[in-house]
Amino acid sequence: MTSATNNDVIPANIPTDTITDFKQLGLISPLLARLAELDYQQPTPIQAQSIPSILEGRDLIGGANTGSGKTATFALPLLQQVSQKAINAGKQGEGNFVSALVLVPTRELAKQVADSVRSYAVHFNGAIKTVAVFGGVSTNTQMLSLRGGCDILVATPGRLLDLISNNAIKLDRVKTLVLDEADRMLSLGFTEELTALMALMPTQKQTLLFSATFPEQVQTLTAELLNDPVEVQVQSADASTLVQRVFTVNKGEKTSVLAHLIKQNQWRQVLIFVNAKNNCEHLAYKLSKRDVVAEVFHGDKGQGARSRVLEAFKSGEIEVLIATDIAARGLDIEKLPVVINFDLPRSPSDYMHRIGRSGRAGEVGLALSLIDYEDYHHFKIIEKKNKIRLEREQIVGFEVDEAAIDELLAAEKPMAKPEGTGKKKAKKKLKNTPQVNTDIWSGYTESDE
């Protein structure tokens, strides 16, 4: 395994707000050479504030907008630590051990992170073994790739537990654990899997947790796993390059509005989010009747089919892609111009992850949400949770029925306390008052028009 001399390392004990060069972070020459080849001009804020602490061995909580350079933030220090410490526990012939483990929520993110790690490691001349394991592909193939262990393992929790049960890998020598997209892992129901995996790892290890949002579950996880962590919360300076807009439409007209926008603006690459697999197919069919060709991307597709669709979308062969939230994390498409919420996400935090597919790394992007009167209440919750407020706009030729909106807003207003009733009675009556139905996510309700 490649090691570095002391001359390779520049002390990083300088204020992070003055860091303008990767050399100031204390990175070794093989990594600096690769960053120069990739034309990385200077560290992003999350990199400048996190990498020195990670190299010092500190636990870390990192929060930043998507597209902020988060993967390099942990990948570069991991490669340096593995190289400098010459950890040989995971090398050929010494058991199926792993030195650094990166846990991610989705197949796409696992593949993307592993590819990035391998790219940053090219000047270690194959001395650092990186493996990605995830569902949807052969377990036997992944077991073979883990033979003899590895230095850096990128994995989804479920598949990793499967491999452990088959004695393909052991976690009792993990030195560094990275939880990437922690909020997404918990929202996808990986809590039990994470608990099981933690029990298999050493108590003494470095833990890095990255999350775009920090709901209560994530806060509990950080309190349980991290020891005196450094906290880095960064809002990307490039966030303003993403323009957010909201269009109000009549119920049953979303598809017509969507087709109109795609044609009128002549978009050549647009990612559309819906909330269910069957909604993908339904919307693609309805768009085809309006001369808009779209492909679909969801969990029922095999890994090979999903990879082919993504590559075709990235290359421009596919212009319109309809996806569920599996595309909201880990999908990195350079210069993706437009993201559209056809269905609003169930979770307010997923709103930020969806729109973060556009406007990445300083590129100009546009995020649109289409809402009818039944979406009003939920979108207000999304705004409140994400501390944003967007103007409601209308499209010429598709003006909304203002009476329906007024009726909804009136129904949302608190009822006045009834005269002549006691406090308990009034509360009871309020509790039993019919409420506006905001559970609009159970199925596709739009008419066939």
N, C-alpha and C positions, 0 to 999 in steps of 0.2 A: 504494500500500500504506500502511496506517495506521501512523504512527510515534508514539512517545511522547516527551513532554518529560521532562526530569530530575525535574520535580516529581511525575511519575507513579510514580517508583521510590523505594522505601524501602530503604536499605542492609540487607542480610541478615547482617551480621557480628555476630550475637548467638548465644548457645548454643542449639542446636536443641531442647534439652529444655525451654526456656522459651518456645518458639513456640506460641502459642495462637490466632493469627489469621493469615489468609492475607496480610494487609498486611505482616506481618513478614518474609515470604519474598522481598520485592522484586518482586512481580508488578505489572504496569501496570493502569491503571484499567479498560480494556475487559474484561480477564479478571476483575478483582475484581467488577465489576458483574454479570458472568454467573454467577460463583460464588454471589453473593448471591441471584440469581434462582433458582438451583438449590437454594438452602437448604443449601449446604455450610457447616456451622457452624464447623469448625476443621480444620486439616490433620491427616491421619493421620500416624502415625510415619514411614512411608516417604516421604511428601511433605515433611514438616518436615526430614528429614535429607538429602534428595536435591536438592530444587529449588534451594536456594541454590548448591550446587556445580555443578549443570548450567548455571545462569545465568552462572556464572563461566567456563564453557567447559571444565570438567574432564571427563575420561573418568570413567565410573562403572560399577561393578558393583552391581546392586541385587537383593537377595533378600528376599522377603516372602511371607506366606501369601496365597493367592488371596482376592480380595475386599477387599484392603487399600488400594485406591485407586491401584494401580500405573499405570493408563492416564493418569490426570490427572498423575501424577508426571512423565511425559515429555511429555505433550501440551501442558500449560500452558507450560513453558519453550520448547518448539519454536515455538509460536505467538508468544511474546514475542520470541524471537531473530529469526524471520523478519520480524516487524513492525519491530523497532527497527533492524535492520541494513539494512532496505529492500533485500533481495536481489532483484535483478531478472532474474537469469539465466534463470529459468524462466517469465518472463512472455510474453504473447502477442507473436509476431513476433520473438523473440530466440532461437529454437531450442528443441528438445525436451529441456530440461534440468530437473533436479529439485534442490531445495535441501536438503530433509530427507527421508530414506528410513527407513521403518519396515518391517522384515521380520518376518512372523508365519508360523506353521506351517499355519493352516487358513483356509478361506473364511469360516467364521463369525466367527473372530477378526478377520480383515481388515475385514469389514463393520462389526463392532462398534466397532473402534478408530477407523475413519474417521468413523463416525457421532458418536462422542464428540468427536473433534477438531472436526468441523463445529459441534457444539453449543457447545463452548467458544468458538468463533470468531464467534459471531453479531454481536458488537458491533464487529467489523472490517468489517462491511457488505459482505461478499463480496470484500474485497480480497485474502484469502488463499485460494488455490485448493488444495483437498485432493481427491485422487483415490484410489480403492481399486481394485486389480486382483487377480484371482484366477481360478482355473480353474472350469469348469462353466458359464460363460456365454460369450457371443460375444466373440471376440478383436477383431473389427472395431469393435464398440461401444466397447471400452476404448481402442482406438487413437484413435478420434475424441475421447474424453474427454481424452486426453493431448496432443492437438494444441496446440502452443504451450508445452508443458511444464507444470509445476505447482510449487507451493511445497512441499507435503507429500504424499508418495506412500506409501501403505500397500499392501504387496504380499506375496503368497506367492512363494517363490523360483522355482518352476518357471514360473509364468505370466510373471513379470518377465523371465526369460531369453528366453521366446518373444517378448515385445514388443520386447526389445532387438534380437533377431535380425531383426525386421521394421522396425528403425530408428524405432520409435515413441517411444523415450525414451533418453536418455543419462545416464550416472552420473558423468561426469568433473568435475562441479561440485558434487557432494554435499558439503555442509558438516557435516551431522550424520547419523550412522547410528544407528538404534535396532534392537537385536536383542531382540525380545519373545518370551518363552517359548523361550529358547535351547535348553534341554534337550529340549523337544518337537521342535524342528526337527531336531536331531541324531538323536533316536531314530526319527524318521520317514524318515531316510535322506537328508537334504538337505545332507550334508557337501560333496559335489562341487559342488552348485549354489551353496552359500555361497562356496566357494573361487573359482568362476568369477566371481561377482558382486564379490567383494572386489578382484579383479584389474582391474575396470573403474572402480573408485573412486579418488579421490586418496589418497595416503598420509597427507597432513596433513588430518585431519578429527576431529571430536569423535565418540566412540563410546560409546554407552550400552548396556549389556547387562543384561537382566532375566531372571531364572530362579528358579523356585521351588525347584529342586534343583540341585546342582552336582557331577554325576558327572565322571569324568576327562576325557571329551571336552569338556565345557564349560570346565573348568579350562585345558585346552590352548588352546581358542579364546580365552579371555580373555588368556592370556599372549602369544599371537601378535598380537592386534588392539588391545589397549588400552595406552595410554601413561600410566604413573603414575596409575592410576585411584583414585578415592575408592571405598571399599568400604562399603556400607550393608547390614547384615543385620538385618532387623526381624521379630520375631514379633508378630503382631497382638494387641493387648490384647483383641480380641473373639474370639480363637480358642476360648476356653472356652465360647462359646455353641453350639459344635457338639459334640453328644454322639455318641460312637462306641460301637457295640455289635456283638458277634459271637455268632451263633447256630450251634451245631453241629447238623447234621441227618444223617439216614441217607442213604446213597447212593441216588439215585433218588427222593428225596422233596422236592427243592428246590422244584419247581413247586407241590406241594401246600402246603408251608409258606408260600411267597410269596403264594399266593392267600388262605390263611388270615389272614396278617398284614394284607393290604390290606383284606379285608372286616371283620375284627375291629376294626381301628383306624379304619375308615371314612376312609382317606386319600383326599383329593381332588386331590392333585398329588404324584406319585411318579416319580422318574427311576431306571430300572433299567439297570445296565450288564452287558453280555455281551461275549464276546471275538471274535465273528465275525458277519458279515452274515447268514449263514443261521441262526445261533442266534437272531437277532432275530425272524425270521419263525416259526421253530419254537416259541419261547417264547410269542409272541403267540397262535399257534394253540392251544397247550395251555392258556393262561390263558382263552381264549374258551370252552373246554369246561368251565371252572369259573366261568363267568359273570363274568369280569373282562375288560373290553374294553380293549385296549391298541393303540397305534400304534407304528410302528418308525421309527428314524432311523439311517441308515448311508450309506456312501459310494456305494452303487449308485443312490441317489435323486438325481435332478437337483437343481440349485440351487434352482429354483423350488419344487419339492415339499418340499425340506428347509426352506425359508423358511416355507412355509405351515404345515408341521407344528409348527415352533418357535413361530410366532405363536399357533397354536391351543392349544399347551401352555401358553404364558405366560398366555393369557387365561382358561384353565380349561376351555376347550371339550374338550380332551383331558386326561384325568385320569392316565393311566398311559402313560409313554413308555419304550420299550425302545431302548437305543442302544449303539453301539460307542464306542470311545474318541475318535472325532471329536467327541463331545459333552463330553469331559473337559476341554477347553481352549477358552476363548473363549465359553463358553455362560453368559450372565449372566441369570439368572432371579430377579427380586426375590422374596424371601421363599419360596424353594423349601423346603418343609418336610422332605422325605425323599429320600435317595439310598440305593440298595441295590446292593451288589455281588453279583449272582447268580453270575457267574463272577469269580474274583479276577483282577486285572490281571496281565499278564505281568511288567511292570516294577514294582518296589516304589515308584518315584517316581510312577508313574501312580496309585497308590492315593491319595496326597494330593491330586492334581489332581481325581480323581473325587469324593471326598468334599467337596472345596472348592466344589462346585456348590451345596451347602447351607450354612447358617450364615454367609451373606455379610453383611459390613458390620454386624455386631453382632446380626443376626437369629438367633433360636434355630433350630437345625437338628438333624436326626437322620441319622446315617450307619450303615447296617446292612451287615454282611457275612454271607452264608450259606456255611458251610464244611462239607463232609463229611470223612470220615477221610482221603481222598486229598489234600485241601487243607491238612491240618495243617502239613506241612513248609513249604510255600510261604508260608503266612500267618506262620509264625515268622520267615521271612526278611524279609517285609514289616515286621513289628514291629521287628526288629533294625535294618534300614536306616533306618527312620523314628523310631527311638528311642521306641517306644511299647510298652505291654504292656496288653492288654485281657483282661478276664475272659471265659471261654467260658460262654455261657448256653445253656439249653435251653428249648424251648417245650412247655408241657403238651399232651399228646396226640401229640407227635412226639418222644418221648424217643429218644435215640440208642442204638445197640448199643455198649455200653462195651467189649465183648470185641474188636470190630474196631479200636477206637481203641487199646486196650492192645497188640494185636498189631502195629499200626503203630509205636507208640512203642518197643516192644521191638526191632523190626527196625532202628530208627534208631540204637540204642545201638552204640558201637564194639565190635568183637569183641575178646576177650581174646587176647593173644599165645599161639600154640600152644606147648605144652611141647616141649622138645627140638629146636626149630628155630632156625636162625640168624636174624640180623637181616634179611638179604635175603629169606629164605624167608617170614618172617612178613609182610613188606611186600607180597610178591607175592601171598600168600594173601588179605590184606586187599583188595588191588586187585581181585582176581577174585571177591570175595564178592558175590553178587547184592544189588543195592540196591533200595530201595523206589522204584517208579516215580513220580516227581514231575512228569513231563511230561504234565500232564493237559489241555493247552490245544489239542491238535490238532483236537478236534471236540467236538460236543455228545454226551455219553455218557449222559445221563439217560434212563431207561426211559420208555416211553409211559404207564406207570402205568395 
